[in-house]
Amino acid sequence: MAYTVERRIRQSPQVGVPPYRQVHAHSTGNPRSTAQNEADYYHNKNMYLGTFSHIVGNGRVIQVGEVGRGFWDVGGGWNAEAYAAVEMIESHATRAEFERDYKIYCELLRDLAKQGGIPLTVDDGNLAGIKTHNYCTYHQPNNNSDHIDPNPYLAKWGISIAQFRKDVCEGTSTSNPGNNEKPELPQIEEEKNMFIYWKRSKNNNEVFDAFFVNGNKRFHLPNQTWVNEMREVIKRHSDPTWTADKEFRYNYDNFGVLGIEKTTEEIGW
């Protein structure tokens, strides 16, 4: 897929020094944003509250900052490693809209990594490569961030981190007519059966593990930050009245939780 970069540069502060060894992948967290209003906001915001280089949305790529300067974008030590930082909007109303921007997003991340001489890898355990904000939050030194984007938004549209890694490094599977691989999760506009449930640990009666279910797929929520993020996803896209009070807690051998697990497939990050 070809894309055109619209340059609307605002000079940002220099963060760290070359060589910059990472490209950072974000999503905005705003279900009403557009590429244009994200760019407008960037040009009027306090630079010291956060910077990035590109916005992907509505079929557009808007570059708002020069690459190769570091960015205040992940809230920790890896700000100084960022060759580029790319945001994708979260306001897609249809799968077609999402896939259009997702393909651009993956291609732009790949192109920026090549441009910066950065390894074409995603969240692979090494310092150099393409990193999601989620990965930075859990692996960077001096972390002060609780953000886990873009993972929950990608999951909403059926994209696991494994699929994202493949699409960034090899090209999006949806662009290959011969690829019949099904998405990890159902399309949100067709399936809005989302909920969270808690399962008591078999080895410790005091511990419950949380799981997010979307249609016929489920995945484990490893901490409270993930739980809070997915509660917001449910409220935005399935049940606006969702609260923690609606989340059932089951014993590990309860018939209800066994029924959920028999009829859904667990996927991992």
C-alpha positions as CSV (number, residue, x, y, z in Angstrom):
1,M,0.0,0.0,0.0
2,A,1.3,3.4,-0.9
3,Y,0.8,6.4,1.4
4,T,1.6,10.1,1.3
5,V,3.2,11.8,4.2
6,E,1.7,15.3,4.9
7,R,4.4,17.3,6.7
8,R,3.1,19.7,9.3
9,I,6.2,20.0,11.4
10,R,6.4,21.5,14.8
11,Q,9.9,21.6,16.2
12,S,10.2,19.4,19.3
13,P,12.8,19.3,22.0
14,Q,15.8,17.1,21.5
15,V,15.6,14.0,23.8
16,G,18.7,11.9,24.2
17,V,21.4,11.6,21.6
18,P,21.9,9.5,18.5
19,P,22.0,6.7,17.7
20,Y,18.3,6.2,18.3
21,R,17.5,2.5,18.4
22,Q,13.7,2.2,18.5
23,V,10.5,3.1,16.7
24,H,7.5,3.4,19.0
25,A,4.0,2.2,18.2
26,H,1.0,4.0,19.9
27,S,-2.7,4.5,19.5
28,T,-4.4,7.6,20.7
29,G,-6.8,6.3,23.3
30,N,-9.4,8.8,22.1
31,P,-12.5,7.1,20.4
32,R,-13.5,10.4,18.8
33,S,-10.2,11.7,17.4
34,T,-9.3,12.2,13.8
35,A,-5.9,12.6,12.2
36,Q,-6.7,16.3,11.6
37,N,-7.7,17.1,15.1
38,E,-4.8,15.2,16.6
39,A,-2.5,17.2,14.4
40,D,-4.2,20.4,15.4
41,Y,-4.0,19.5,19.1
42,Y,-0.3,18.7,18.8
43,H,0.4,22.1,17.3
44,N,-1.2,23.9,20.3
45,K,-0.2,21.6,23.2
46,N,2.6,22.0,25.7
47,M,5.5,20.2,24.1
48,Y,6.8,19.2,27.5
49,L,3.7,17.1,28.1
50,G,4.5,14.7,25.3
51,T,5.8,14.5,21.7
52,F,5.5,12.1,18.8
53,S,6.4,12.2,15.1
54,H,3.5,10.8,13.0
55,I,-0.3,10.4,13.1
56,V,-2.1,7.7,11.1
57,G,-5.8,8.0,10.5
58,N,-8.6,8.6,8.0
59,G,-6.4,7.2,5.3
60,R,-3.7,9.9,6.0
61,V,-0.3,10.1,7.5
62,I,0.5,13.5,9.1
63,Q,4.1,14.1,10.2
64,V,4.2,16.6,13.1
65,G,7.7,16.1,14.3
66,E,11.1,15.5,12.7
67,V,12.5,12.0,13.2
68,G,15.8,11.2,14.9
69,R,15.4,13.6,17.9
70,G,14.0,11.3,20.6
71,F,10.5,11.9,21.9
72,W,8.7,12.3,25.2
73,D,6.3,9.5,24.4
74,V,6.6,6.4,26.6
75,G,7.2,7.9,30.0
76,G,10.6,6.4,30.8
77,G,14.1,5.7,29.8
78,W,13.2,4.7,26.3
79,N,12.1,8.2,25.4
80,A,15.7,8.7,24.6
81,E,15.8,5.7,22.2
82,A,12.9,6.9,19.9
83,Y,13.9,7.5,16.3
84,A,10.2,8.0,15.6
85,A,6.9,7.7,17.5
86,V,3.7,6.8,15.6
87,E,0.1,7.3,16.8
88,M,-2.9,5.6,15.2
89,I,-6.4,7.0,15.8
90,E,-9.0,4.9,17.6
91,S,-12.2,6.2,16.1
92,H,-12.7,3.7,13.3
93,A,-16.4,3.0,12.8
94,T,-16.1,0.0,10.4
95,R,-13.6,-2.8,9.8
96,A,-12.9,-1.3,6.4
97,E,-11.8,2.0,8.0
98,F,-9.7,0.1,10.5
99,E,-8.0,-2.1,7.9
100,R,-7.2,0.9,5.7
101,D,-5.4,2.7,8.5
102,Y,-3.9,-0.5,10.0
103,K,-2.1,-1.3,6.7
104,I,-0.7,2.2,6.6
105,Y,0.3,2.0,10.2
106,C,2.2,-1.2,9.8
107,E,3.9,-0.1,6.6
108,L,4.9,3.3,8.1
109,L,6.4,1.6,11.1
110,R,8.3,-0.8,8.9
111,D,9.6,2.1,6.6
112,L,10.7,4.2,9.6
113,A,12.6,1.3,11.0
114,K,14.4,0.8,7.7
115,Q,15.0,4.5,7.4
116,G,16.6,4.7,10.8
117,G,18.7,1.5,10.4
118,I,16.7,-0.2,13.2
119,P,16.1,-3.9,13.3
120,L,12.7,-5.0,11.8
121,T,11.5,-6.6,15.0
122,V,8.5,-6.0,17.3
123,D,8.7,-6.4,21.1
124,D,11.3,-9.2,20.8
125,G,13.3,-8.7,24.0
126,N,16.2,-6.8,22.5
127,L,16.8,-3.1,23.1
128,A,16.7,-2.1,19.4
129,G,13.6,-2.6,17.3
130,I,10.0,-1.5,17.0
131,K,8.3,-1.3,20.4
132,T,4.7,-0.9,21.4
133,H,4.0,1.5,24.3
134,N,2.7,-1.5,26.2
135,Y,6.1,-3.2,25.9
136,C,7.9,-0.1,26.9
137,T,5.8,0.3,30.0
138,Y,6.8,-3.2,31.2
139,H,10.4,-3.3,30.1
140,Q,12.0,0.2,30.0
141,P,14.2,1.6,32.8
142,N,12.8,4.3,35.0
143,N,9.2,3.7,33.8
144,N,6.6,6.2,34.9
145,S,3.9,5.1,32.4
146,D,0.8,2.9,32.8
147,H,-0.2,3.0,29.1
148,I,-0.6,-0.3,27.3
149,D,-1.5,0.9,23.8
150,P,-1.9,0.0,21.1
151,N,-2.6,-3.6,22.3
152,P,-6.2,-3.3,23.5
153,Y,-7.3,-1.4,20.4
154,L,-5.7,-3.9,18.1
155,A,-7.3,-6.7,20.1
156,K,-10.7,-5.0,19.6
157,W,-10.3,-5.5,15.8
158,G,-8.9,-9.1,16.1
159,I,-5.2,-8.4,16.0
160,S,-3.0,-10.1,18.6
161,I,0.5,-9.0,19.2
162,A,1.8,-12.0,17.3
163,Q,-0.3,-11.0,14.3
164,F,0.8,-7.4,14.6
165,R,4.4,-8.5,14.7
166,K,3.9,-10.5,11.5
167,D,2.1,-7.7,9.7
168,V,4.7,-5.1,10.6
169,C,7.6,-7.3,9.6
170,E,6.2,-9.1,6.6
171,G,3.3,-7.0,5.4
172,T,-0.4,-7.1,6.4
173,S,-2.1,-10.4,5.7
174,T,-5.3,-8.6,4.7
175,S,-3.4,-7.2,1.7
176,N,-2.7,-10.7,0.5
177,P,-5.8,-12.2,-1.3
178,G,-4.4,-15.7,-0.9
179,N,-4.2,-15.5,2.8
180,N,-7.4,-17.0,4.4
181,E,-6.2,-16.7,8.0
182,K,-9.1,-15.7,10.3
183,P,-8.7,-12.8,12.7
184,E,-7.9,-13.6,16.3
185,L,-11.2,-11.9,17.4
186,P,-14.5,-11.3,15.7
187,Q,-15.3,-8.1,14.0
188,I,-16.6,-5.6,16.5
189,E,-19.4,-4.3,14.3
190,E,-20.7,-7.8,13.9
191,E,-20.0,-9.2,17.4
192,K,-20.3,-7.0,20.5
193,N,-20.5,-9.8,23.2
194,M,-17.7,-8.5,25.4
195,F,-17.3,-9.0,29.2
196,I,-14.8,-9.7,31.9
197,Y,-14.9,-12.6,34.3
198,W,-12.7,-13.7,37.2
199,K,-11.5,-17.2,38.0
200,R,-10.2,-18.3,41.3
201,S,-6.7,-19.8,41.3
202,K,-6.6,-23.6,41.8
203,N,-3.6,-23.2,44.0
204,N,-4.6,-20.2,46.0
205,N,-8.1,-19.5,47.1
206,E,-7.3,-15.8,47.7
207,V,-6.2,-15.1,44.2
208,F,-8.5,-14.5,41.2
209,D,-7.4,-14.1,37.6
210,A,-9.2,-11.8,35.2
211,F,-10.1,-12.7,31.6
212,F,-11.5,-10.5,28.8
213,V,-14.0,-12.2,26.4
214,N,-14.9,-10.9,22.9
215,G,-17.2,-13.2,21.1
216,N,-15.5,-16.6,20.9
217,K,-12.1,-15.5,22.0
218,R,-10.7,-14.7,25.4
219,F,-7.4,-13.6,26.9
220,H,-5.9,-13.2,30.3
221,L,-5.6,-9.7,31.9
222,P,-2.3,-9.8,33.8
223,N,-2.8,-6.8,36.0
224,Q,-5.3,-4.1,37.1
225,T,-4.2,-1.7,34.4
226,W,-5.2,-4.2,31.7
227,V,-8.5,-4.7,33.5
228,N,-9.3,-1.0,33.6
229,E,-8.4,-0.6,29.9
230,M,-10.7,-3.4,28.9
231,R,-13.5,-2.1,31.0
232,E,-13.2,1.1,28.9
233,V,-13.2,-0.9,25.7
234,I,-16.4,-2.7,26.8
235,K,-18.1,0.6,27.7
236,R,-17.1,2.2,24.4
237,H,-18.0,-0.7,22.1
238,S,-20.4,-3.1,23.8
239,D,-22.1,-2.0,27.0
240,P,-22.0,1.7,28.0
241,T,-23.2,0.8,31.5
242,W,-20.5,-1.8,32.2
243,T,-19.1,-1.7,35.8
244,A,-17.0,-4.0,37.9
245,D,-20.2,-5.1,39.6
246,K,-21.2,-6.9,36.4
247,E,-18.0,-9.1,36.5
248,F,-18.8,-12.6,37.8
249,R,-16.3,-14.4,40.0
250,Y,-16.1,-18.1,39.6
251,N,-14.4,-21.0,41.4
252,Y,-11.9,-22.7,39.1
253,D,-14.2,-25.8,38.7
254,N,-17.5,-23.9,38.5
255,F,-19.8,-25.1,35.7
256,G,-20.2,-21.5,34.4
257,V,-16.5,-20.9,33.9
258,L,-16.1,-24.3,32.4
259,G,-18.8,-23.4,29.9
260,I,-17.1,-20.2,29.0
261,E,-13.8,-21.9,28.5
262,K,-15.3,-24.8,26.4
263,T,-16.9,-22.3,24.0
264,T,-14.1,-19.8,23.7
265,E,-10.5,-20.0,22.5
266,E,-7.8,-18.5,24.7
267,I,-5.3,-16.4,22.8
268,G,-2.1,-14.9,24.2
269,W,0.1,-11.8,23.6
